[in-house]
């Protein structure tokens, strides 16, 4: 923030008020420091992280989230190990807001910290900072005994989008924890090489429905054909409608004309969101063989479904006209 309080625009005056023994006064001053937008406030806020009153420390940790860079990160690294969970949580949230790549410098060593919470918080913060130096500790963290740490490590790797990390991400799709597998499949979406597509396609049959869901979504961003496309079409029969929805969306993006009949089956599903997605997918494909299916559901009880049905029919008509000219 850049707003400056007119009444208290002097850091020295605010520092004097911080010397008050009243925790309520200190919290008020901390809020003003947060809104001041002056980097000179960072040392004052860092001092407040050593206050006896936990509510003051927590307020200071939140306030540091309004700043950025290595100085603020260094102060928050100290707060991550605070004895009060509220203070530590506030520090973690604030650190995750950083965007300055230089803030990574004091955060990187924390990936090897003894505390699981600190390791997770550090990786979470490093994700947005996109520093190449984060890759090595993130790859090491993929072997962490805690699945939450492994998920955060994948987040770092996914944001970096480096081809050299693809083997590790592909391996992580076989992790014992479904949350890790789901994160890995999603992170692979930046690459369309054949090995990656094959790995994502394999995840379409994962035991966990949310892994199948993200695999379908990710595959829709890439490309597939033949047997892999057939496996995606097979997901339209998945017992979870959420998986069917993502598979439907993916097939629409892939303009899979061979799947029109299977997609159209979703037009009669009890879940309106799936019916809406099925209509949209048929419109994306834009093949006139979908018209008979769409004409049957023009009076769907859900207005959003009807809207998508009309749009799909318009898209088919447009493509038919374009092909004739």
ROVEXFI-563150 format. One record per residue (C-alpha): x, y, z. Coordinates in steps of 0.5 Angstrom, whole numbers, padded with zeros to 4 digits, always signed. Layout:
<atoms>
XYZ/...
</atoms>
This chain:
<atoms>
+0000+0000+0000/+0002+0007-0001/-0003+0011+0003/+0001+0015+0008/-0003+0017+0015/-0003+0025+0015/-0003+0025+0023/+0003+0020+0024/+0007+0021+0018/+0014+0021+0022/+0017+0014+0023/+0020+0017+0029/+0014+0019+0032/+0011+0012+0031/+0017+0009+0034/+0016+0013+0040/+0009+0010+0040/+0011+0003+0040/+0015+0004+0046/+0008+0004+0050/+0007-0001+0055/+0000-0002+0052/-0001-0008+0047/-0007-0004+0044/-0004+0002+0042/+0002-0002+0039/-0003-0006+0035/-0006+0001+0033/+0001+0003+0031/+0003-0003+0027/-0003-0002+0023/-0001+0005+0021/+0006+0002+0020/+0003-0003+0015/-0001+0002+0011/+0005+0007+0011/+0009+0004+0005/+0015+0006+0008/+0021+0001+0008/+0023+0004+0014/+0018+0001+0018/+0020-0006+0017/+0025-0006+0022/+0020-0003+0027/+0015-0009+0025/+0021-0014+0026/+0022-0011+0033/+0015-0012+0035/+0016-0020+0033/+0019-0020+0040/+0014-0017+0044/+0011-0021+0050/+0004-0021+0048/+0002-0026+0042/-0003-0021+0039/+0002-0016+0038/+0007-0021+0035/+0001-0023+0030/-0001-0016+0028/+0006-0015+0026/+0007-0021+0022/+0001-0019+0018/+0003-0012+0017/+0010-0015+0014/+0006-0018+0009/+0004-0011+0006/+0012-0010+0005/+0016-0015+0000/+0024-0016-0001/+0029-0020+0003/+0028-0016+0010/+0021-0017+0011/+0022-0024+0009/+0028-0025+0014/+0023-0022+0019/+0018-0027+0018/+0023-0033+0018/+0024-0031+0025/+0016-0031+0026/+0015-0038+0023/+0018-0041+0029/+0014-0037+0034/+0011-0041+0040/+0004-0038+0038/+0001-0042+0033/-0003-0036+0031/+0003-0032+0030/+0007-0037+0026/+0000-0038+0021/+0000-0030+0020/+0008-0030+0018/+0006-0036+0013/+0001-0032+0010/+0004-0026+0009/+0011-0029+0006/+0006-0033+0001/+0004-0026-0001/+0011-0024-0003/+0013-0023-0011/+0020-0020-0011/+0025-0025-0013/+0030-0023-0008/+0026-0025-0002/+0027-0032-0004/+0034-0031-0001/+0033-0032+0006/+0027-0037+0005/+0031-0042+0001/+0035-0045+0007/+0028-0046+0011/+0026-0052+0006/+0031-0056+0010/+0028-0054+0017/+0027-0059+0022/+0020-0056+0023/+0015-0059+0017/+0011-0053+0018/+0017-0048+0016/+0019-0053+0010/+0011-0052+0008/+0011-0045+0009/+0018-0044+0005/+0016-0048-0001/+0009-0044-0001/+0013-0038-0001/+0018-0040-0006/+0013-0042-0011/+0011-0035-0013/+0018-0032-0013/+0020-0037-0019/+0027-0037-0017/+0031-0042-0021/+0035-0043-0015/+0029-0046-0012/+0029-0052-0016/+0034-0056-0013/+0031-0056-0006/+0024-0057-0009/+0027-0063-0012/+0030-0066-0006/+0023-0064-0002/+0020-0069-0007/+0023-0074-0002/+0020-0071+0004/+0016-0076+0009/+0010-0071+0010/+0006-0071+0004/+0004-0063+0005/+0011-0062+0004/+0011-0066-0003/+0005-0062-0005/+0008-0055-0004/+0015-0058-0007/+0011-0059-0014/+0008-0053-0013/+0015-0049-0014/+0017-0054-0019/+0010-0053-0023/+0011-0045-0023/+0018-0046-0025/+0016-0050-0032/+0023-0053-0033/+0024-0059-0038/+0029-0061-0033/+0024-0063-0028/+0019-0067-0032/+0022-0074-0030/+0021-0072-0023/+0014-0069-0024/+0012-0076-0028/+0015-0080-0022/+0011-0076-0017/+0005-0078-0021/+0006-0085-0018/+0006-0082-0010/+0002-0086-0005/-0001-0080-0003/-0007-0078-0008/-0006-0070-0006/+0001-0071-0009/-0001-0075-0015/-0006-0070-0017/-0001-0064-0016/+0004-0067-0020/-0001-0069-0026/-0003-0061-0026/+0004-0059-0026/+0006-0063-0032/+0001-0059-0036/+0006-0054-0038/+0009-0059-0043/+0006-0063-0049/+0012-0068-0050/+0010-0075-0052/+0012-0078-0045/+0008-0073-0041/+0002-0074-0045/+0003-0081-0044/+0004-0080-0036/-0002-0076-0036/-0007-0081-0040/-0005-0086-0035/-0007-0082-0029/-0014-0082-0032/-0015-0089-0029/-0012-0087-0022/-0016-0090-0016/-0017-0083-0013/-0023-0079-0017/-0020-0073-0016/-0014-0075-0019/-0018-0077-0025/-0021-0071-0025/-0015-0067-0026/-0012-0071-0031/-0018-0070-0036/-0017-0063-0035/-0010-0063-0036/-0010-0067-0042/-0015-0062-0045/-0010-0057-0045/-0005-0061-0049/-0007-0066-0054/-0009-0074-0055/-0011-0079-0060/-0012-0086-0061/-0012-0090-0055/-0011-0084-0050/-0017-0081-0053/-0021-0087-0052/-0019-0087-0045/-0021-0080-0044/-0028-0082-0047/-0029-0087-0043/-0029-0082-0037/-0036-0080-0039/-0038-0086-0036/-0034-0085-0029/-0039-0086-0023/-0037-0078-0021/-0040-0073-0025/-0034-0068-0023/-0030-0073-0027/-0035-0073-0033/-0035-0066-0033/-0028-0065-0034/-0027-0070-0039/-0033-0067-0043/-0030-0060-0042/-0023-0063-0045/-0026-0067-0051/-0030-0060-0053/-0023-0057-0053/-0020-0062-0057/-0026-0062-0062/-0027-0070-0061/-0032-0071-0066/-0032-0078-0065/-0034-0077-0058/-0040-0073-0060/-0045-0079-0058/-0042-0080-0051/-0042-0073-0050/-0049-0072-0052/-0051-0077-0046/-0049-0072-0041/-0055-0067-0044/-0060-0072-0040/-0056-0072-0033/-0059-0070-0027/-0053-0065-0025/-0055-0059-0029/-0047-0057-0029/-0046-0063-0033/-0051-0062-0038/-0049-0055-0039/-0042-0057-0040/-0044-0062-0045/-0048-0057-0049/-0042-0053-0049/-0037-0058-0051/-0042-0060-0057/-0041-0053-0059/-0034-0053-0059/-0034-0059-0063/-0039-0055-0068/-0040-0062-0072/-0048-0062-0075/-0048-0069-0072/-0049-0066-0065/-0056-0062-0068/-0061-0068-0066/-0058-0069-0059/-0059-0061-0058/-0065-0060-0061/-0068-0065-0056/-0066-0061-0050/-0068-0054-0052/-0073-0054-0047/-0068-0056-0041/-0071-0053-0034/-0064-0050-0033/-0063-0043-0036/-0056-0044-0037/-0057-0050-0040/-0061-0047-0045/-0057-0042-0046/-0051-0046-0048/-0055-0051-0052/-0057-0044-0056/-0050-0042-0057/-0048-0049-0059/-0053-0049-0065/-0051-0043-0067/-0043-0045-0067/-0045-0051-0071/-0049-0046-0076/-0043-0042-0077/-0039-0047-0078/-0043-0050-0083/-0044-0044-0087/-0037-0042-0087/-0035-0049-0090/-0040-0048-0095/-0037-0041-0098/
</atoms>
